Amino acid sequence: MNILTDWSMNWIAACKCMKRRIRQRGNAFPGGGGGLVVLLLLLLVAVSLFSFTVGRYAISVADLTGYLFTGECADGQIPILLVQVRMPRILGAILVGGALSVSGAAYQGLFRNPVVSPDMLGVSSGAGFGAALAILMSMSITGIQVMAFSTGLFAVFLALFAGRMASGHDRVLMLVLSGMITGALFSALIALMKYLADSESKLPDITFWLMGSLSEVSMNELKAVMPVVLLALIPLQLSSWKLNVLSLGEEEACTLGLNTQRMRLTVIGCASLLTASVVSVAGLIGWVGLIVPHLARFLVGPNNRLLLPASFLIGSSFLLLVDDLSRSLSPLEIPLGVLTSLIGAPVFFGILRLSSKQAW
């Protein structure tokens, strides 16, 4: 009886210590909280409405508000443009940007590494290889997306299998190294597909897909992807407090009774589903899953219960603005992957200058 009492008291003391450390880390930056998440949601709504007015065919705010509130407008082309052209693209940017950002935030919390991105385990490279192979085989748009999704998940399973084979070493380190190897392997296979492709027909399609774009996203594709994204987002948010515990360290999490292996597989599975599903419809879009979690962490702190929804909202707004630039800067649309790289590199450098070690 005394042993049980002592164990219970130690457990309570450890939980209090854990909560205190998480609270201290969550308050690393002033101003973080649920109110800021609401402001980010309002910002996303404002950016979405602004995106409806941007493009080669400009739409005034008066025409937009008139159509939204009354369903009528002077120009008969505006309803077609808003509903059939811009709405799928805006919803796609929200979905893709939010999913990549949440995936990056989950991976960074899991591996306790600020330079981890959604392609940590080679999912983007695997999806790129699947899409390139499908284009080389002259598959339909649906076939390309299914191949990209399947090979992206296969790359993750391959990285997990390789990490398990390397027994006797640190598991997290082996996962990171396995992901690097898997990503390099599928990058080489992508280069092989580009070498074998016809330079006049297949190669331009492969190159354009790999640079990322939302120009051909349709509502049917979004309807197919949304359930997968929700299936991955909900478990991540519900287990965000466990991710907080895991961020304290492997030994402390095990001491507090957390099944670290199961939690690690849950995070990897959900984050990989998010990345593979959106990459299959939008192509490879880099830097979003790397820089947006840092921006969210700078605003709301590292508490994952706030960090994950904040990352989704900031990532959605960020990709919406980048997509607006993509379709308005020049007569020819600039691929999203190019713009996110051009914008992401200096933004990430600025975040590094402004951030502090307390965030981690």
N, C-alpha and C positions, 0 to 999 in steps of 0.2 A: 504493500500500500504506500509506503514511504517512497519507494522507487517510482511508482506511478505519479505521485504528487510532485516529486522533484522533476520528473520529465515534463509534466504539464507546466510547471512554473518556468522551466527553461524554454519551452515552446512559446509561452506568452511573451517572455522577455525578448526572445529572438524576433517574434513578429512585430513587437513594438519598435525594436531597433531597425527592422527592415522598413517599416512605415516611415520612421523618422528620416532614414537615409533617402528614401524615394521622395519624401516631401522636400528635403533639402535640395535634391537634384532638380525636382520639378520647379523650384523657385530660383533656379540659376539665373533667370532673366526676369526683370520686372515687367508687369503688365500681362503676363500669360494667364489664361483662364478661359472658362466657357463663354464669357461675353465676347472675347476676341474671336472665337469660332463663329459666333453669330454674325459678327461684322464681316468675317471672311465669306460667309454665305451670302450676305447682301452684296458684297463686292462681286461675287461670281454672277449673281443675277444681273448686276449692272453691266458687267463685261459681256454677258450673253446678249443682252438687248443691244449693246453697242455693236456687237459683231453682226447682227442682222442688217445694220445700215452700211457696213463696209463691204467693198468689192468693186469690180469693174462697172457694175450697174448700181450707182449710188441710190440709196433710199433715204429720204428725209425722215427725221424723227416724227414729224407730224403725220406722214403717211403710215409709218410703223405703228404709232399709238392709235391712229384712227382704225387701222385694220384689226389690231388686237382687241379694241374695246367695242367696235361696231361690226367688224367683219366685212366692211365695205371700204373701197378706195377708188380714187379717180382712174388710176392706171390698172387695167385688167391683168397686166403681166406681173404685178407685185405679188399677188397671192401665190402664183406658180413659183416665182423666184424664192419667196420666203419658205414655203412649205416643202417643195420638192428639191430645192437646190441647197439652200443655206441651213435649214433646220437639221437635216442629217449630218451635215458637216460640223455644226456647232455641238450637237449631241455627241458626235464622235470625238471631238476635241475634249469635251468634258470627261467622257469615259476613258479615253486613252491617257490624258494627262493625269487624271486622278488615280487610275490604276497603277501607272508606272511610279507615281510618287509614293503611294502607300506601299508598294512592293519594295522600293528603295529604303523607306523608313523602317520596314520590318526587317530587312536584311541587315541594315546598319545596327539596329538594336540587337539582333541575334548574334552577329559576329563581333559586336562592340568595336566597330571599325568605321571611321568617318568617311572612308574613300570607297566603300562598298556600293555597288549599283545593282539594278535588277538583273544585269547580265552576269552576276557573280558566278553562277553555276553553268554558264554557257547556254541559257535558254534562248537568248536573242540570236546567237550564232547558229544554234540548231534550227530555229525557225527560219532564218535566212537561207540556210542550206535546203530545207524542205521546199521553200517557195521557189528557189532557183531551179531545183530539180523538177518541180511541177511545171514551171515555165518552159524548161527544156523539153519536157514531154508533151507540151501543147495542151495542158489541162485547162479546164474552165476556171473562172474566178473562184467558184466554190471549191474546186479541187485544190487550187493553190492555197486557199485559207486552211483547208483541212490538213494538207501536207505540212504547212508551216506550224500549225498548232501541234500536230502529232510529233514532229521531229523536235520541236522545242521542248516538249515534255520528255521525250526520249533522251535528250541531252542531259536533262536534270537527273533522270534515273541513272544514266551512265556515270555521271559525276558522283552520285550517292554510292553506287556500287563500287567505284574505284576507291572512294574514301573508306568504305568498310573493309576493303581488301587490305588496306595499309594498317594492319592492327599493330598495337604496341606503341602508337604515337598519339599525340594530341588530336582529338577528333575534329575540333574546329579548324585547326591548321591543315589537317588532311583534306577537309572539305574545300577549303580555299584553294589549295594546290590542285585538287582534282578538278575544281571548276576552271582553273586556269588552263589545265591540260585539255579539258573538253572543249573550251572555247577556242583554243588554238587549233584543235583537230577540225572542228567544223568550219572555222575560218579558212583553213587550207582546202576543205572540200568546196566551199563557196568559190574560192579562186579557181579550182579545177572546173567547176560548172561554167564559170565565165570564160575559161579558156576553150572549153568544148562547144560553147554556144555560137550560133551563127552571128557574125558581127553586124549584119544588116537588120535582122529581125529579132532574134532572141536576146542578144546581149544588151541592147538598149532597154528592153523590158525588165531584165534582171537588175540592171544598174539603177533604173528608176525606182523599182520596188525597194531595193536595199537602202535608198536614200530617204524613204518614208514620205507619205503623202496621205491627205484625207480627201483628195479631189474626187475619188470614185467610191466613197463610202455611201452605202444605201441604208434605208431604214430596215430592210430585211436582214442585212448583215448585223446591224446593231441589235435587233431583236434576238438574234442567235447568240450574240456575245454577252448581252446584259445578264442573263441568268448565270452564266459562268462567273462573271465578275461579282455578282451578289453572293454566289456560293462561296467565293473566296474572301470577300470583304467581311461578311458577318462573323465567321469564326475568328478572324484576326482581331476584330474589335472586341468580341466577347472574351478573348483570352489576352487582351492587352495588359491586364494587371499581372498575368504570368510572365509576359515579356519584360515587364518592369523588374520582377523578381530575378529573371534570368540575366538581366543586365547588371545585376550586382556581382555576378561572378558564378562560375560553375559550382564551386564548393559550397558557397553560401546558399545557392538555390537548392542544391541537394540536401543540405542541412535542414532547410525549411520544409522539406517534403515534396518538392516539385520534381516531377518526372521529366528531367531535362531532355532525355532522348525523344520522348513522345512530343514534347513541346517544340523541339527543334524540327522534327519531321512535319509537325503541323504548320509551322511558320514557312518552312521551305516549300511544302506542298501548296499552300494558299498563295504565297508570293509568286511561285512559278506559274500557277494557273492564271493569275492576273496578267503577268507579263506575256505568256504565250497567247492568251486570248486576244489581247489588244494588238500585239505585234502581227498576228495573223491577218488583221484587217487594215492596219495602218503602215506596216513595214517597220524598219528599224529607225527609231527615234531616240537618239542618245541624249545624255546629260540631264534629262528631266528627272529621272529617278535618283540622280546624284545630288543636284543642287537644291531641289525643292524641299526635301526633308531637312536640310540645313537651315533654309529660310524659316520653315515651320518651327524647328527647334529653337531658333533664335527668338521667335515671337512667343511661343507658349511653353517652352521648356522641354525637357526630355521625357516627361510623363507620357507614356504611349496612349493613355486613355484620351488625351487631348491631341497628341502629336499625330496620330493616324488620321482622324477626321480633318485636322488642320492641313495636313499634307495633301489630302484629296482635294480640298477646296482650293488651295494655292496652286497645286499642279494643274487643275482644270482651268483656272483663270490664266495661268502662265501660257499653257498651250493654246488657249483661245486667242490670246494676244499675238502669239507667234504665228498662228494660222492667219490672222488678219493681215499681218505683215507679208506673209507668203503670197497671198492673193491680191495684194494691192501695191506692192513696191514696184513691180515691173509688169509689162504685158504678158511675159511668160512666167508661169507660177514657179516660185523657188521651192525646192523640196524642203520639208520640215526638218529633216535630219541635218541639213546644211545650216539652217538658221539657228536651230537649238545649239549646235556646236559653236557657231560664231558668237551667240549671246551667252551661252553657258560658261565658256571658259573665263571671260573677264568677270562675270557675276560670281563665279566660284572663287576667284582670286580675291574679290572684295569681301566675300563671306569669311574667308580665312583670315583676312586682316581684321575684321570686326569681331569675330568670335573669340571666345576664351576657353581655357581648358576646363572651366567649371561645367560647360555643357556636356562633357563626357565623364 
